[in-house]
């Protein structure tokens, strides 16, 4: 049994603020009884919501601040105005000083990442942060990272993402050696792919607790070919949004097809339970929550437009990460990997000696 | 009425070679009677296929060569072995010397692009080539480029892609001022996006025959928010493949849901025609065919695994491009754009003078 975990919540984040975040925490508490909550934000707005959930009230402390980061604030603005004083910052700070096991916010991604880097600092040995998302697949779920924290291709960054991703897969899925693939395109010998190939080489030679399967392509993500898909942030974000768009498109086609004729409408009525289970399978709330990786603390970004159910799912994701000691796993594996790379560099130097 | 168009066909390309390419041309001829065909490849394999289609035979010349580029050949290998002598090269060469209005191949993309650059050369004023694809959307179809020819973000390349994309949209959709969007991610102030922002600025100031709407995100592609979506090749290819994967995933969920219970199976039977129309809407053959842009000639890449229907669709795409004078449109618009950029640079220099 893990110890009780305290969760610090930026209650003001997201399109709906406390009305979703407080209700989401109440739902999460039902499913995760050994949790406590630090609800950070405007007391006048939090208290009425909290009053609706007596169980949550018993297990929560409210930390008041008037200042909230806006959904459209640029990261630099958010830092200027909100550092030390905003609900977002104060929620992160509770993780920094050990009062909370993780922080969660539905606030804007850029601001949250910028503040998290300030409040928590980067882990030693990690070159760049990443946002990892959960992707529903035909085989269950996969982890895809980076979703938009770090733009541009550099082999060291990609290798760091792979290490953090496999550690997260072990923590979340409980697999001893998760499979890891590097996202690539099926065109050989194009300039600009050199860094992806260099990362491929380094992962092939690694001693990490994972099964590196090599390159995968965009259509492998949804098929669940690997547990962890690694790519840089621009293409990762585009892949995520494109998949969301395609799912919406399919749903719209299906709706219009089922309304086409009287027979198809009748067929729809008969198969209603099947359509309901299809809808549940495609429900984006189930996979809500991005995990910020590479920082000295766990931060969960919930979708800004999600509801109670989605927010509760993001809380549960953070709970899994914290109770399964994600940060220790990442740190151990990074050390392992660095030692291996140094050893390999030394042995290749020795091999070269005779020819000198 | 456009003049008769001659189409040079790399008959050996693709997973199935002449059995698909020849049958595909026969299908295309039924729909486009004012075409002629140069079928390039192994006569011994082409002739038996051609004999099945007497109408096509009347309108075709067969150009024999023993040498074909393999589906797994690297571009450099393909060039070394296949330059001047392979069916792929000879099909491209017919465009270079004016015997054909466009070339089509289902051979491997990397080799085809490498050979096309050699055989046709880049257009003056174009910095990098692009592959444009047709994307089925909720509003009809959009053009997405680049799909994998040019990796890496450079504002000049992105602007060139926008010019070529709007010209293609005018040729294909017959819209006077197609809407154009630049693919971006919803995170502000991240390093690595400077080139995307620079391209945004340049497109906003342009005098091109298009309606530039600014940034779009991945989920806008399937919604059909704009007629033309511009991005660099890595993310474009990943977006395409991810959408394909998501569509397959949805189809698999739907199949299994409709088999869940007796009622859902009955519902499926009643709504069969609706499911058939849904399947047609999602049929990837309808949007088969990538257009190589930036070269002194039109080249169409058909999917390697497509069938007659898909190959015929790719032929029809090339026909539209050639008969609507795509190259002239691109060339005119590039000149227009260059002149505008020079003028703007000069006027901004003049504005700066007083402060010197």
Interface residues (C-beta under 8 A of the other chain):
Chain A: X74 X75 X76 X109 X110 X113 X114 X137 X138 X148 X149 X150 X151 X152 X153 X183 X185 X186 X187 X188 X189 X190 X191 X192 X193 X217 X218 X219 X220 X221 X222 X223 X231 X233 X234 X235 X237 X238 X239 X240 X241 X242 X243 X244 X245 X246 X247 X248 X249 X250 X252 X253 X254 X257 X258 X260 X261 X263 X264 X266 X267 X268 X269 X270 X271 X272 X273 X274 X275 X277 X278 X281 X282
Chain B: X74 X75 X76 X109 X110 X113 X114 X137 X138 X148 X149 X150 X151 X152 X153 X183 X185 X186 X187 X188 X189 X190 X191 X192 X193 X217 X218 X219 X220 X221 X222 X223 X231 X233 X234 X235 X237 X238 X239 X240 X241 X242 X243 X244 X245 X246 X247 X248 X249 X250 X252 X253 X254 X257 X258 X260 X261 X263 X264 X265 X266 X267 X268 X269 X270 X271 X272 X273 X274 X275 X277 X278 X281 X282
